[in-house]
Amino acid sequence: MAQTRDKRENLMEKIVSLAKRRGFIFPGSEIYGGLANSWDYGPLGVELKNNIKQLWWKKFVRGRDDMVGIDTALIMNPKVWEASGHLSEFSDPLSECKKCKKRFKTGELGNNNKQCPNCDGKLSSPRKFNLMFKTCLGPSEDASDIAYFRPETAQGMFVDFKNVLNTSRKRIPFGIAQVGKAFRNEITPGNFIFRTREFEQMEIEYFIREADWEKYFEYWRGQVVNWIKDLGIDTKKIHEREIEESERAHYSKKTIDFDYDFPFGASELYGLAYRTDFDLKNHEKFSGQNLKYKDPETGKEFWPHVIEPTWGVDRSVLAVLAEAYHEEEDRIILKLTPKLAPYKIAVFPLLANKPELVKLARIIYDNLRPQFMTAWDDRGNIGKRYYSQDEIGTPFCVTVDFDSLEDEKVTVRDRDTMKQERILISKLAEYFNNKLNV
């Protein structure tokens, strides 16, 4: 058991090291000593992250006729959070050390809930700590100017429900989808990008009739699993866990977490909740606006019920990196599915000091680049270039050699198998269209 844990921890260290070394993820504000659990996505990381978001948008928004997208504000009227219950309910019970002033979640202290695990000081009695980030609108800092950064993307979709309904003319069942930032003042963030105070969500609010909630809950359960497969994640490492009533969010009647076997252990990757009609009903009560859906056939008005699948973008990135990381005797490989790979193809001349090879390689590079995300690499020897591309997950490498000047063919190397084949330069675009399927 200890060996397994050590192996997992070692894998996590390797992923963090590769992420920084190859430009996926950097520590935030690093030149100033960093900021606890703040991370920046580098040139390759932002491509991987964007590929995940674009694949999700294509699958769940553009690929469906019962879904529309939206992009709502990070800061909303504070009354939104009063209506949603976040001001009163979105909190963790915490104990504070009277000596070092550190705070700890009560559930993490176990039976030792009176002594600080950091300095052995005395802990205060547990009290609720709201997880929302406060800010002030305008130059003053009066209580009337207090606002909050959103702790979830969902409320923007509920607040704009009637606007979306009136402009899109959708009929139930239909969904509103959003990708965006959320902020939570987590007391115990950690495990690299797994739990951070600033994070990104891909979220859907799917509006249904109450009588159909179980049917659509099961439907979206299947959709979440299909998405996991799309990312190239082994579903054997996914464990569905139903959340007990005492642990569920205040708005939820049923919640399932999809846990993934991260290097640090099984933890939540995605979630699926049945929010009933809690949100629309409360926003109507607090705003005084009619947020009911009117059945076009019967004329009856009612508050739709909601199924909410939620996907964490940053956790998706971490799971994808953990799943793709492989080591062989003399190389490290990120076996990313081509749809997610930051670069699809790398092009290089066999020798960087031969102008005729560089010129032809540049022509090929420029021809492929508009259609495929393509890297240029002419550093070091050919073997090092191959292994460098393996480490960042590039599926194919194209090498221009002296024979290319005569037979108009190049060597194409496969990342996973290292198999090489000669392909006509004029057929490269067709070849990669078939191979990459992106």
N, C-alpha and C positions, 0 to 999 in steps of 0.2 A: 504493500500500500504506500509506504514512504517513498519507494523507488518511483512509483507511478506519479506521485505528487511532485517529486523532484524533476521528473521528466517534463511534466506539464509546465512547471515554473520555468524550466530551462527553455522550453518552446516559447513562452511568453517573452522572455528576455531576447530571444533571437528575433522574434517578430518586431519588437520595439527597436532593436538595433538596425535591422534591415530597413524598417520604415524611415528612420532618420538618414541612414547611409545612402539610400537610393532616392530620397526626395519624395517619399509618400507623406510622412507626418513629422513635423518638427515640434519641439516644446515651445509653447507660446511665450513671447517676451524674453527669449533666452538670453539675449545680450544684457539684460538687466537682472539676471538671476532667475528668470521665469516667474510664472504665477501658477499656484497649485492647481493641477489638473486643467490647465489651459493648453490647447493644442492647435497648431496651424497645419493646414493641408498644403503640402508642397506641390511642385509641378506634376508629379505622377499621381499623388494622392487626390488632387482635385479632379483629375481625369477619371480615376476609378470611382470616386464619389459621384461625379456627374453622370457617368455611365450607368450606375445603379439607379439614380433618380430618373434618368431618361428612359431606361428600360421599364421602370415602374409606371411612369406616365403613359408610355406607349401601350402597355398591357392593360392598365386599369382605367385610363381616361380615353385616349384616342382609339383604342381598340374596342370600345363598347358604345352602344347607343343609349344606355341608361345612366350615363355618368357625365358630369360637367366639372370643370376645374375652377378654382378660385385662388386668390392670393390676398389675404387680409393683413391688416396692420399688426405690428408687434405690440403696440401700446393701444389699449382700448379704454373706453369710458370705465372708470372704476365700478360703476353700477353693474357692469357685466359680471364682475367677479363676486359681487354681492348676490346677484340673481343665481349664478351658477353654483353657489355654495362654497366657492374656493376661499373666500375670506374667513368663513367659519369652520370649514372642514378640511381644507388642504394643509394639513399640518402633521408633524411627527412629534410624539412624546419624547422629550429630551431631558437629560440630567446634566447639570453644569458643575464642574469641579470648582470648589470655593478657593482652591489654592492656585491652580494653573489656568483656570477659566476656560478650559476646553469643554466642548459639549459632546455628548454621546447619545446615540439613539438607545432608548430604554431596552428595546428588544435585543440589542447587541451585547448588553452587559451580562445577560444570564442571571445567575443567582447572586453574583457579586455586584449588586446595584447600589451599594453605599460607598464603595471605595474606587477612586479614580485609577483606571488601568495605566495611565500615563505617569502619574507622580505619587500615587497612593494617598492623595488628598481626599477630603470628604466630599461626597457628591450631594447635590441638592435633590429635593424631591422632584419627580418628573413633572414637567409642564409642557404644554403645547407650544410648538414653534412653527409659525407659518413659513412655507417653503417658497413663497413668491418674492421676487425682487421688487423692492420699492424704488420709485424715482419721483422726481418732481417736474411738473410741466411749467415752463416759464421761469423767470429769474428769481421769483420768491420761493420760499420753502415752507409755506403755510400748509396746514392740514388740508385745506380746500384744494391745494395743488397736487396732492399725492396721487400718483398713478402707479401701475404695475406693468412689468414686462410679462407677456402671456406665459403661463406655465404649460399650456397645451395649445395646439392649433385649432382644436374642435370648436371653441366658442365663436370664433369668427364665422364659421360655417352656419352655426345656429342663428346668430344675430342677422346674417344676410340671407337666411332661408327664404323669406318672402320675396326679396329682391331677385334671387335666383329663380324662384318658382315663376314669378311674373314675367321674367325676360326669356327664360329658356323654354317655358311651356311644357316642362316635363311632367309626367304622370307617375304616381306611385305604382310600383317601387322604382326609386331612382336614387342616385347618390351624388354627393358633392365631395370632391377630392382636393387635397391641398398638400403641398410640400413646403415646409418652412421651419424657421427657428423657433425654439421654445427655451424657457429659462427656469431653472429651479435652484433655489439656494440650498443645495444638498449639503448636509453636514459631513457626510463621509463619502466623498467622491473617490474614485480610484480605479485600478485595473486598466491603466492606459486610457483609451477613449470609450471604455464601456460605460462609465458613469461620470458625467461631467455636468457642470452648472449651466453650460450653454451647449445645446445640442439641436439636432435637426430631425424632424419627423416627416413621414409620409403617412397620411391619414385619410380615412374615408368615413363619412357619416352617411349611412345607407338608410333611407326613409321607407318605412313599411307600415302595413296595417298590423295592429296588435296581434290578431289571430294568427299571423304568419311568422311570428318572431322565431320560433323554433326551427322552422324550415330554412329561413334565411341565415340563422346562426350556423346551421350545419353547412349551408352552401358556402359561407365565407370562411368557415374552418377549412374546407377543401381548397379554396382559393389561396389561403395563406400557405398551405402545404405545397401547392403547385408553384407558388412564387419561390419558395425555398429551393425547390428543384431547379428553377430557372437560374438561380445564383450558383448552381453547381455544388450545393451543400448536401452532404450525405444525410438523408432523412433518418438514418439509424442513430444519428447524434442529436435528434430532436425529441424532446419529451414533453407531451402535453400535460399541463397541470391545472386543474380547476381550483380557483381561488375560493377559500372559505368565506362565508358571509362576513365574519368579523374582520377579514383582511381586505375585502373589496372596497373600491372607491365608493363614495357616498351616493353616486348616481347609478351604480351598476346593480342589476338583478342577477347577472351571471357573467363571469369573466373566466377566460382560459388564457394562461400564459404558455407560449411556446418556448421552452428552455432549450438552449444549445450547449453542447459540451465544450465550453471555452477552455483554454489551457488552465485557467484558475478554477474550473469546476462548472457544473451545470447552472446556468443563470438565464434570466429572461432575455430572449431575443425579440419576440413580437408579442402582441396581445390582441385579444378579441373580446369585446364587451357588448352586452345588451344593456343599453342606457335607458330603456323604456321611453316614456315621453317626458322625462324629468326636465330636460333642458328647455324645450320649446314652451312647455307649460309655465316654467318659472320665468322665462324671459317675457312671456305675455303678461304675467302677473306684475312684474316689476316695471315694465315699459309702458303698459297700457295699450300696446299695439296688438292687433289680431294676428297671431302667428299660426292659425289653424290652416289645414289643407281642406279645400272644398272639392268633394267628389264631383267630377263633371257629369256623371250620369244620374246620381241621386240628389245632388245638391247639398248633401249632408256635410257638415264641417266637423273636423276632429284634429287632434294633435297626432301627427304620425309618431310611431315608435322608431327606434334607431338601433341598428347594428353597427358597431364601430370596430373595424380592424385597424390596428396601428402598427406601423413598421418604423423602427428606429434606423435612421440613415447611418449614423456613426457605428452603431452595433452591427449593422449589415457589413460595413467596411471591415470591422474587426473579425467577424465570423468568416468572411470571404478570404481574408489574409490567412487566418488560422487554418482554414480548409485547404487552401492552395499551397501552403508552405511544405516543400519536400526537400529532403537532402539525399544526394547520392554520393558516391565515393569522392568525387572531385568537383562537385558543383551543387549549388543551391538552385532550386526551381520554384517559381510561383506558377502552379498549374491553373491559372485563371481561365475560366471559360472565355473564348474570344470576344464575346459581347461586352465583357467587363474589362478586358486588358487595356491599360492606358495606351500602349502602342500595339497596333495589329501587325506591323511589319517594320523591320529594320533593314536599311540598305547601306552597304559599304563597299568600297573598292578593296580589292585584295591587298594592295599596297598604296599607302597614302601619298607616296612620293613619286607616283607615276601619273603624270597629267592626263594621259589618254584614258586610264582607268577611272580616274576621278571625274573626268568630263562625262563619260558614259553613265557612271553611277549617279551623277547629279541629274542627268536627263531622266533616268528611271525614277529617281526619288521625286522629282518635280511632277512626273506624270502620275505617280501613285498617290501623292499627298492629298489632292483634292477629294479623292474617293475614300481613302483609308488613312487613319491616323498613323503616320509613318515617321520613324526615327532615322537620323543620319548618324553614323558612327565610323570614324576613321582613326581611332586611337589604338595604339598598341598592335599586337599581333592578332591574327584572325581568331585564334582560340579564345583569347581573353575577351574579345568582342562578343563571341557567341555566349560565353558564360555570363557576361554582364547583362545581355538581353534575357537570358534564362532567368536571372535573378529578379528582373522586374516584370516578368510574365509575358514577354513578347512572343506570340505564337510562331512567327516565321521570320527568318533572316534571308536576305538576298545578297549574294556576293558576286561582284563583277570581277572576273579574272581575265588573263590574257586570251584565253580561248573565246571569251565573249566578243572580242573584237573581230573574230573570224566567223564564228558560227551563229552569232546573234542570240546566244543562249546565256542564261545565268544559273548559278547554283542556288537552289532554294532549300533551306534546312528547316526541319520541323523541330520545335522546341522539346516536345515530350519524348519523341522517339530518336531524335538526332539523325533521322534518315535524311539523305540528300538526294535531290533529283535535278536534272537539267531541264529548264523550261524556256521556251522561246520568249524573248523580251516582248514581242507583240501580243503574246497570250497571257501575260502576267495578270492583268486586271481581271480577265475571265477566270483564271486559275484561282485567284484569291476570293473572288465573289463566290465561287463554289465551295471553297475550303472554309471561309470565315463565316459565311451565312449571317452577316450582320446588317 
